[in-house]
């Protein structure tokens, strides 16, 4: 029996969205992955590092998947539920989790790390990244790029022409270089996503809170119901995520 709108929305509105694990969406939504394999590449760099910092670690899931952590491993996170989750996950692996508001300055000394990593940082403070890197050190990260999932964003918010330029890789390259970093690798990919029921949409917007700022089921119930009917009639709602891979070096 096909589940109704109220049932799907109520379930998605009440499930926990702590951490950065999207397994709740299995069978309900899909997203193609970038061809480069960020976690594998990050793991290779961590294995060669002596002191590393993972910025905005979320629940620590990505970092915990690395085969080997360096002798000094620190992660920062701002959201209290994620700080708790990351601490439980990463402390047994020898990593220290620091609660940090994701605003300058980073709570570390100059030249403290030979590797700084981040997967999908919400904010990128290039001058601070450059400051805490040792000369010759590397910033390695996967960013959410411009116009990511904008089909869904604009379904709820209407046209967002000014926001479409935000996080453009060319702009981020310029900002990194202005902070004194040298870009050694920069790649970009646009990836297909499918939302197969309205519960998946609600869960995604509750978890990725910057997509539709202040999203609540109550505020958007009518629009959600329209989208539910559209999915029932036409099949999955298709959107596209965008990702960029950054590798930057602090000159000797």
Residue frames as qw, qx, qy, qz and C-alpha x, y, z in Angstrom:
[[0.000, 0.887, 0.462, 0.000, 0.00, 0.00, 0.00],
 [0.396, 0.515, -0.023, 0.760, 1.33, 3.40, -0.99],
 [0.371, -0.466, -0.476, 0.647, 2.10, 5.63, 1.98],
 [0.094, 0.892, 0.398, 0.190, 0.33, 8.95, 2.20],
 [0.260, 0.717, -0.133, 0.632, 1.66, 12.48, 2.44],
 [0.481, -0.754, 0.176, -0.411, 1.01, 12.96, 6.17],
 [0.949, -0.287, 0.094, 0.096, 2.63, 9.64, 7.09],
 [0.768, 0.344, -0.034, 0.539, 5.77, 10.27, 5.02],
 [0.103, 0.748, -0.138, 0.641, 6.20, 13.83, 6.25],
 [0.655, -0.687, 0.124, -0.289, 5.61, 12.98, 9.91],
 [0.951, -0.136, 0.030, 0.277, 8.21, 10.22, 9.81],
 [0.626, 0.421, -0.036, 0.656, 10.84, 12.44, 8.15],
 [0.117, -0.801, 0.057, -0.585, 10.08, 15.38, 10.44],
 [0.704, -0.647, 0.158, -0.247, 10.79, 13.37, 13.59],
 [0.943, 0.034, -0.095, 0.316, 13.82, 11.23, 12.72],
 [0.485, -0.725, 0.154, 0.465, 17.19, 12.38, 14.08],
 [0.622, 0.759, -0.026, 0.193, 19.37, 14.37, 11.68],
 [0.434, -0.802, 0.384, 0.144, 22.51, 14.38, 13.87],
 [0.636, -0.257, 0.613, 0.392, 25.81, 13.51, 12.24],
 [0.322, 0.594, -0.395, -0.622, 26.62, 13.34, 8.55],
 [0.228, 0.002, 0.962, 0.148, 25.32, 9.86, 7.78],
 [0.492, 0.209, -0.162, -0.829, 22.65, 9.80, 5.07],
 [0.049, 0.024, -0.990, -0.128, 21.81, 6.08, 5.28],
 [0.358, 0.401, 0.627, -0.564, 18.21, 6.91, 6.26],
 [0.470, 0.574, -0.145, -0.654, 17.74, 7.90, 2.62],
 [0.127, -0.205, 0.925, 0.295, 18.70, 4.45, 1.27],
 [0.155, 0.386, 0.895, 0.162, 16.02, 3.43, -1.22],
 [0.076, 0.827, 0.485, -0.274, 14.38, 6.86, -1.00],
 [0.215, 0.948, -0.143, -0.184, 16.96, 9.13, -2.65],
 [0.867, 0.056, 0.182, 0.460, 20.13, 8.73, -4.68],
 [0.060, 0.955, -0.202, -0.211, 23.10, 10.94, -5.44],
 [0.848, 0.413, -0.153, 0.296, 25.92, 10.17, -7.83],
 [0.635, -0.669, 0.099, 0.373, 29.38, 10.40, -6.28],
 [0.211, 0.878, -0.367, -0.222, 32.33, 12.38, -7.64],
 [0.902, 0.340, -0.261, 0.049, 34.71, 10.28, -9.68],
 [0.283, 0.671, -0.558, 0.397, 37.78, 11.18, -7.62],
 [0.798, -0.319, -0.501, 0.103, 36.84, 9.42, -4.36],
 [0.082, -0.820, 0.252, -0.507, 37.53, 12.03, -1.70],
 [0.761, -0.581, 0.224, -0.178, 37.72, 9.75, 1.33],
 [0.943, 0.068, 0.070, 0.317, 40.31, 7.47, -0.29],
 [0.482, 0.626, -0.108, 0.603, 42.47, 10.42, -1.35],
 [0.349, -0.796, 0.204, -0.449, 42.13, 12.04, 2.07],
 [0.916, -0.379, 0.133, 0.003, 43.18, 8.77, 3.72],
 [0.822, 0.311, -0.045, 0.475, 46.32, 8.62, 1.60],
 [0.186, 0.715, -0.185, 0.648, 47.31, 12.12, 2.68],
 [0.625, -0.680, 0.162, -0.347, 46.52, 11.50, 6.35],
 [0.974, -0.134, -0.006, 0.182, 48.74, 8.41, 6.33],
 [0.669, 0.351, -0.090, 0.649, 51.70, 10.58, 5.33],
 [0.111, -0.815, 0.032, -0.568, 50.98, 13.48, 7.71],
 [0.420, 0.043, -0.670, 0.611, 52.51, 14.14, 11.13],
 [0.051, 0.385, 0.543, -0.745, 49.90, 16.63, 12.38],
 [0.039, -0.323, -0.666, -0.671, 46.50, 17.14, 10.73],
 [0.243, 0.270, 0.436, -0.824, 43.34, 19.18, 11.26],
 [0.022, 0.406, 0.817, 0.408, 39.90, 18.23, 9.92],
 [0.144, 0.074, 0.173, -0.972, 37.69, 21.34, 9.84],
 [0.650, 0.087, 0.046, -0.754, 33.91, 21.03, 10.32],
 [0.019, 0.216, -0.974, -0.068, 34.13, 17.27, 10.78],
 [0.671, -0.200, -0.394, -0.595, 30.36, 16.79, 11.24],
 [0.868, -0.406, 0.116, -0.261, 29.81, 13.61, 13.20],
 [0.318, -0.641, 0.690, 0.113, 33.33, 12.47, 12.38],
 [0.898, 0.189, 0.379, -0.118, 32.19, 9.73, 10.01],
 [0.681, 0.709, -0.170, 0.078, 34.40, 10.67, 7.07],
 [0.022, 0.755, -0.609, 0.244, 37.53, 11.09, 9.17],
 [0.689, -0.313, 0.603, -0.250, 36.85, 7.86, 11.05],
 [0.916, 0.355, 0.165, -0.090, 36.89, 6.01, 7.73],
 [0.326, 0.794, -0.512, 0.034, 40.56, 6.82, 7.14],
 [0.913, 0.011, -0.392, 0.113, 42.74, 3.68, 7.43],
 [0.677, -0.183, -0.302, 0.646, 45.45, 5.50, 9.42],
 [0.105, -0.977, -0.138, -0.123, 45.46, 8.77, 11.32],
 [0.446, 0.595, -0.387, 0.545, 48.62, 10.83, 11.93],
 [0.482, -0.133, -0.643, 0.581, 50.25, 11.01, 15.39],
 [0.057, 0.328, 0.354, -0.874, 48.54, 14.37, 15.98],
 [0.060, -0.390, -0.730, -0.558, 44.93, 14.47, 14.74],
 [0.093, 0.340, 0.458, -0.816, 42.47, 17.23, 15.63],
 [0.028, 0.489, 0.710, 0.507, 38.95, 17.87, 14.35],
 [0.117, 0.130, 0.291, -0.940, 36.70, 20.90, 14.82],
 [0.137, -0.483, -0.787, -0.358, 32.90, 21.04, 14.82],
 [0.120, -0.220, 0.158, -0.955, 30.35, 23.71, 15.79],
 [0.656, -0.301, -0.291, -0.628, 26.98, 21.93, 16.15],
 [0.414, -0.466, 0.645, -0.442, 26.66, 20.43, 19.67],
 [0.928, 0.028, 0.270, -0.254, 24.96, 17.16, 18.64],
 [0.802, 0.527, -0.248, 0.134, 27.74, 16.58, 16.09],
 [0.027, 0.696, -0.607, 0.383, 30.44, 17.47, 18.64],
 [0.694, -0.307, 0.539, -0.365, 29.08, 14.76, 20.90],
 [0.947, 0.272, 0.132, -0.107, 28.83, 12.22, 18.10],
 [0.589, 0.683, -0.374, 0.216, 32.28, 13.00, 16.70],
 [0.230, -0.653, 0.622, -0.366, 33.86, 12.79, 20.15],
 [0.832, -0.146, 0.471, -0.254, 32.44, 9.32, 20.74],
 [0.896, 0.439, 0.059, 0.016, 33.54, 8.16, 17.32],
 [0.533, 0.727, -0.301, 0.310, 36.99, 9.77, 17.06],
 [0.377, -0.751, 0.470, -0.270, 38.41, 9.69, 20.59],
 [0.901, -0.191, 0.389, 0.011, 38.90, 5.90, 20.51],
 [0.803, 0.502, 0.092, 0.308, 40.92, 6.44, 17.30],
 [0.623, -0.266, -0.047, 0.734, 43.24, 8.94, 18.98],
 [0.175, 0.488, 0.273, 0.810, 41.73, 12.12, 17.51],
 [0.109, -0.387, -0.492, 0.772, 40.82, 15.14, 19.62],
 [0.066, 0.674, 0.589, 0.441, 37.55, 16.94, 18.86],
 [0.187, -0.207, -0.250, 0.927, 37.42, 20.68, 19.54],
 [0.143, 0.788, 0.595, -0.070, 34.12, 22.58, 19.75],
 [0.274, -0.214, 0.202, 0.916, 34.62, 25.62, 17.53],
 [0.358, 0.632, 0.406, -0.555, 32.11, 28.20, 16.23],
 [0.604, 0.416, 0.524, 0.433, 33.41, 28.03, 12.63],
 [0.153, 0.975, 0.065, 0.147, 34.43, 31.68, 12.74],
 [0.575, 0.442, -0.363, 0.585, 37.95, 33.13, 12.79],
 [0.239, 0.618, -0.743, -0.099, 40.26, 32.57, 14.43],
 [0.872, -0.035, -0.488, -0.038, 40.84, 28.83, 14.46],
 [0.596, -0.761, 0.195, -0.166, 41.89, 27.92, 18.02],
 [0.924, -0.043, 0.106, 0.364, 45.39, 26.80, 17.01],
 [0.345, -0.702, 0.255, 0.568, 48.84, 28.33, 16.73],
 [0.462, 0.747, -0.336, -0.341, 50.49, 29.46, 13.52],
 [0.420, 0.517, -0.741, -0.091, 52.16, 26.69, 11.49],
 [0.596, -0.306, 0.616, -0.414, 50.54, 23.97, 13.62],
 [0.827, 0.187, 0.510, -0.145, 49.61, 21.43, 10.93],
 [0.153, -0.339, 0.695, 0.615, 51.15, 19.98, 7.82],
 [0.099, -0.270, -0.821, -0.494, 47.70, 18.92, 6.54],
 [0.354, 0.230, 0.413, -0.807, 44.28, 20.55, 6.81],
 [0.038, -0.209, -0.886, -0.413, 41.26, 18.67, 5.43],
 [0.379, 0.259, 0.422, -0.782, 37.55, 19.35, 5.16],
 [0.058, 0.271, 0.871, 0.406, 34.60, 17.71, 3.46],
 [0.120, -0.683, -0.571, -0.439, 31.77, 20.07, 2.59],
 [0.269, -0.269, -0.411, 0.829, 32.68, 22.98, 4.88],
 [0.085, 0.831, 0.548, -0.040, 29.84, 25.45, 5.34],
 [0.035, 0.991, -0.109, -0.070, 32.29, 28.34, 5.57],
 [0.850, 0.169, -0.015, 0.498, 35.86, 28.58, 4.30],
 [0.216, -0.960, 0.110, 0.137, 38.22, 31.00, 6.05],
 [0.822, 0.465, -0.142, 0.297, 41.20, 30.88, 3.72],
 [0.107, 0.775, -0.415, 0.465, 43.43, 33.21, 5.75],
 [0.658, -0.512, 0.445, -0.326, 42.99, 31.01, 8.83],
 [0.984, 0.131, 0.112, 0.053, 43.70, 27.84, 6.86],
 [0.599, 0.641, -0.258, 0.404, 46.88, 29.41, 5.54],
 [0.217, -0.765, 0.414, -0.444, 47.87, 30.61, 9.01],
 [0.776, -0.401, 0.433, -0.222, 47.65, 27.20, 10.74],
 [0.939, 0.319, -0.012, 0.125, 49.39, 25.36, 7.90],
 [0.596, -0.533, 0.341, 0.494, 53.13, 24.86, 8.13],
 [0.277, 0.703, -0.437, -0.489, 55.20, 26.12, 5.19],
 [0.185, 0.269, -0.903, -0.279, 54.97, 23.38, 2.59],
 [0.321, 0.187, 0.841, -0.394, 51.73, 22.11, 4.15],
 [0.122, -0.163, -0.751, -0.628, 48.60, 21.16, 2.21],
 [0.507, 0.194, 0.393, -0.742, 44.90, 21.97, 2.31],
 [0.141, -0.015, -0.900, -0.413, 42.87, 19.10, 0.82],
 [0.348, 0.277, 0.569, -0.691, 39.10, 19.32, 0.68],
 [0.060, 0.388, 0.791, 0.468, 35.89, 18.56, -1.16],
 [0.148, 0.222, 0.242, -0.933, 33.60, 21.58, -1.37],
 [0.357, 0.658, 0.658, -0.083, 29.96, 21.94, -2.26],
 [0.288, 0.011, 0.342, 0.895, 30.14, 24.12, -5.37],
 [0.262, 0.199, 0.020, -0.944, 27.80, 26.67, -6.95],
 [0.638, 0.077, -0.295, -0.707, 24.17, 25.95, -7.84],
 [0.153, 0.090, -0.978, 0.109, 24.17, 22.71, -5.85],
 [0.012, -0.444, -0.884, 0.149, 20.67, 21.16, -5.65],
 [0.102, 0.186, 0.040, -0.976, 19.27, 24.47, -6.92],
 [0.359, -0.253, -0.700, -0.564, 16.34, 22.70, -8.57],
 [0.462, -0.510, -0.706, 0.166, 15.11, 21.92, -5.04],
 [0.253, -0.321, -0.273, 0.871, 16.18, 25.25, -3.53],
 [0.147, 0.062, -0.244, -0.957, 14.34, 27.25, -6.17],
 [0.346, -0.396, -0.794, -0.305, 11.26, 25.00, -5.96],
 [0.405, -0.628, -0.584, 0.319, 10.76, 26.33, -2.43],
 [0.292, -0.585, -0.117, 0.747, 12.34, 29.79, -2.60],
 [0.468, 0.858, 0.177, -0.119, 11.78, 30.84, -6.20],
 [0.694, 0.581, -0.102, 0.413, 14.55, 32.11, -8.54],
 [0.584, -0.745, 0.080, 0.314, 17.83, 32.88, -6.75],
 [0.673, 0.687, -0.055, 0.267, 19.97, 34.53, -9.45],
 [0.025, -0.854, 0.431, -0.290, 22.40, 36.20, -7.05],
 [0.712, -0.455, 0.515, -0.147, 22.92, 33.04, -4.97],
 [0.941, 0.333, 0.055, 0.012, 23.74, 30.97, -8.05],
 [0.476, 0.722, -0.401, 0.302, 27.30, 32.37, -8.14],
 [0.515, -0.692, 0.425, -0.275, 28.06, 31.50, -4.51],
 [0.757, -0.328, 0.561, 0.064, 30.84, 28.93, -4.00],
 [0.759, 0.640, -0.110, -0.048, 31.98, 29.08, -7.61],
 [0.891, -0.172, 0.076, 0.414, 35.37, 27.28, -7.86],
 [0.492, 0.554, 0.032, 0.671, 36.92, 30.21, -9.74],
 [0.263, -0.829, 0.059, -0.491, 36.01, 32.56, -6.89],
 [0.835, -0.541, 0.100, 0.024, 37.30, 30.14, -4.29],
 [0.816, 0.193, 0.026, 0.544, 40.56, 29.75, -6.21],
 [0.210, 0.713, -0.042, 0.667, 41.00, 33.52, -6.19],
 [0.540, -0.764, 0.089, -0.341, 40.28, 33.72, -2.46],
 [0.929, -0.275, 0.058, 0.240, 42.76, 30.92, -1.69],
 [0.662, 0.370, 0.013, 0.651, 45.45, 32.60, -3.75],
 [0.076, -0.812, 0.035, -0.577, 44.75, 35.93, -2.06],
 [0.731, -0.657, 0.127, -0.134, 45.44, 34.19, 1.27],
 [0.081, -0.746, 0.657, 0.070, 48.85, 33.09, -0.04],
 [0.741, -0.059, 0.669, -0.033, 48.06, 29.50, -1.04],
 [0.194, 0.403, -0.680, -0.581, 49.06, 27.87, -4.34],
 [0.853, 0.170, 0.228, -0.437, 46.36, 25.74, -6.01],
 [0.147, -0.408, 0.862, 0.263, 47.89, 22.43, -7.07],
 [0.021, -0.217, -0.928, -0.302, 44.66, 20.64, -8.08],
 [0.384, 0.269, 0.316, -0.825, 41.11, 21.84, -8.73],
 [0.062, -0.150, -0.893, -0.419, 38.35, 19.66, -10.21],
 [0.447, 0.139, 0.251, -0.847, 34.59, 20.14, -10.63],
 [0.094, -0.157, -0.931, -0.317, 31.69, 17.77, -11.30],
 [0.540, -0.046, 0.075, -0.837, 27.87, 18.09, -11.56],
 [0.057, 0.046, -0.994, 0.081, 26.08, 14.99, -10.24],
 [0.497, -0.308, -0.506, -0.634, 22.53, 13.67, -10.63],
 [0.153, -0.016, 0.771, -0.618, 20.26, 13.34, -7.59],
 [0.438, -0.319, -0.638, -0.547, 16.80, 11.76, -7.31],
 [0.286, -0.079, 0.620, -0.726, 14.25, 12.20, -4.52],
 [0.247, -0.139, -0.894, -0.348, 11.77, 9.32, -4.69],
 [0.327, -0.674, -0.660, -0.062, 9.31, 10.40, -1.98],
 [0.093, -0.852, -0.026, -0.514, 8.45, 13.56, -0.06],
 [0.769, -0.631, 0.005, 0.105, 9.92, 12.15, 3.15],
 [0.773, 0.048, 0.094, 0.626, 13.34, 12.14, 1.51],
 [0.207, 0.682, 0.111, 0.693, 12.92, 15.82, 0.63],
 [0.490, -0.820, -0.047, -0.291, 11.92, 16.74, 4.19],
 [0.858, -0.405, 0.046, 0.313, 14.80, 14.79, 5.71],
 [0.650, 0.295, 0.110, 0.691, 17.32, 16.33, 3.31],
 [0.036, 0.743, 0.076, 0.664, 16.18, 19.90, 3.98],
 [0.655, -0.746, -0.018, -0.121, 16.20, 19.33, 7.76],
 [0.864, -0.266, 0.106, 0.415, 19.73, 17.94, 7.59],
 [0.505, 0.182, 0.210, 0.817, 21.31, 20.28, 5.04],
 [0.088, -0.745, -0.514, 0.416, 20.02, 23.37, 6.77],
 [0.104, -0.514, 0.176, 0.833, 21.55, 25.98, 4.46],
 [0.191, 0.254, 0.771, 0.552, 19.62, 24.81, 1.40],
 [0.237, -0.676, -0.432, -0.548, 16.32, 26.39, 2.47],
 [0.190, 0.190, -0.559, 0.784, 17.25, 28.46, 5.55],
 [0.367, -0.035, 0.444, -0.817, 14.76, 28.13, 8.38],
 [0.502, -0.044, -0.712, -0.489, 12.95, 25.24, 6.66],
 [0.361, -0.006, 0.770, -0.526, 10.02, 23.81, 8.61],
 [0.074, 0.307, 0.913, 0.257, 7.29, 21.44, 7.50],
 [0.076, 0.708, 0.572, -0.408, 4.65, 23.84, 8.82],
 [0.049, 0.653, -0.144, -0.741, 5.91, 26.78, 6.76],
 [0.211, 0.379, -0.664, -0.609, 6.16, 24.81, 3.51],
 [0.496, 0.132, 0.828, -0.228, 3.37, 22.24, 3.96],
 [0.635, 0.632, 0.220, -0.385, 1.38, 23.37, 0.91],
 [0.366, 0.722, -0.531, -0.252, 4.45, 23.38, -1.33],
 [0.213, -0.312, 0.924, -0.058, 5.49, 19.99, 0.04],
 [0.627, 0.312, 0.643, -0.312, 2.06, 18.57, -0.72],
 [0.591, 0.722, -0.108, -0.343, 2.30, 19.84, -4.31],
 [0.170, 0.617, -0.759, -0.117, 5.71, 18.21, -4.67],
 [0.464, -0.069, 0.855, -0.219, 4.37, 14.96, -3.20],
 [0.700, 0.517, 0.382, -0.312, 1.68, 14.88, -5.88],
 [0.427, 0.768, -0.401, -0.258, 4.23, 15.72, -8.57],
 [0.100, -0.450, 0.888, 0.003, 6.47, 12.80, -7.51],
 [0.587, 0.170, 0.744, -0.270, 3.49, 10.43, -7.42],
 [0.657, 0.660, 0.204, -0.302, 2.42, 11.48, -10.91],
 [0.512, 0.803, -0.300, -0.059, 5.77, 11.93, -12.67],
 [0.899, 0.056, -0.266, 0.342, 8.34, 9.90, -10.72],
 [0.633, -0.422, -0.196, 0.619, 11.43, 11.03, -8.79],
 [0.060, 0.995, 0.006, -0.077, 12.23, 14.72, -8.43],
 [0.820, 0.200, 0.019, 0.536, 15.58, 15.21, -10.20],
 [0.129, -0.979, 0.136, 0.078, 18.19, 17.70, -9.03],
 [0.782, 0.405, -0.246, 0.406, 21.95, 18.03, -9.41],
 [0.579, -0.761, 0.059, 0.287, 24.60, 18.46, -6.75],
 [0.537, 0.755, -0.252, 0.279, 27.91, 20.11, -7.56],
 [0.790, -0.546, 0.090, 0.262, 31.29, 19.30, -6.03],
 [0.427, 0.810, -0.351, 0.196, 34.79, 20.69, -6.33],
 [0.894, -0.266, -0.103, 0.345, 38.02, 19.07, -5.20],
 [0.077, 0.949, -0.229, 0.204, 40.63, 21.48, -3.86],
 [0.847, -0.256, -0.081, 0.460, 44.28, 20.87, -3.15],
 [0.142, 0.935, -0.103, 0.308, 46.33, 23.91, -2.16],
 [0.796, -0.075, -0.276, 0.533, 49.85, 24.30, -0.83],
 [0.258, -0.957, 0.022, 0.126, 51.36, 26.86, 1.51],
 [0.618, 0.667, -0.313, 0.274, 54.66, 27.95, -0.02],
 [0.782, -0.189, -0.301, 0.512, 57.90, 27.13, 1.77]]
